[in-house]
Structures are given as C-alpha cells and as structure tokens.
Amino acid sequence: MTPTPSDVSARRAEAGILLDFDGSLSEIVPVPEEAHPVDGAVDVLTALARSFRIVAVISGRRAADVAARIGPGVRCFGLYGREDE
C-alpha cells in the first residue's frame, strides 16, 4: 500500500528523504569540481532536515566533497553509500 501525502506528513519523524547529487541536486557538468546545487536546493534540504528523521545525499563523490557543497543539517554518504561523512 502506497502512503498518501497526509500519511507521510503525519509521520515525518519516522520518514526519510534520500537523494543523489550529480544530475539530481546539481546539473551534470563537464568538470565535477564545477558542480553546485541548483538554486534553492540547499534551503529546501535544510528545511526538510528539520522535520524528517533523515535527509541524506548519497553520491559517488567523497562524502566530505558533497557535505561541503550541501552544508549542515543534511547527512552525506560518499562512494555510493560506503562512506559516511
């Protein structure tokens, strides 16, 4: 059974949001060092992290690299989930 939006809203403290960085939160760019979150993404993630159990970005990048681009409040996992910031 798929939860409805009201189910999720009522259970935010038990729910999580997991996202990829490259191509999801940032545009695909020719040089990885030039990637940055799209406008407003960091603010939205920070706001979501205040009410969901976990908001995390999982990336092929190193966790510290993603964390530096996303900022505080959002959990970052690097190397496809093998590395925790």
Buried (B, 14 or more C-beta within 10 A) or exposed (E): EEEEEEEEEEEBEEBEBEBBBBEBBBEEEEEEEEBBBEEEBBEBBBEBBEEBEEBBBBBEBBBEBBBEBBBEEBBBBBEEEEBEB
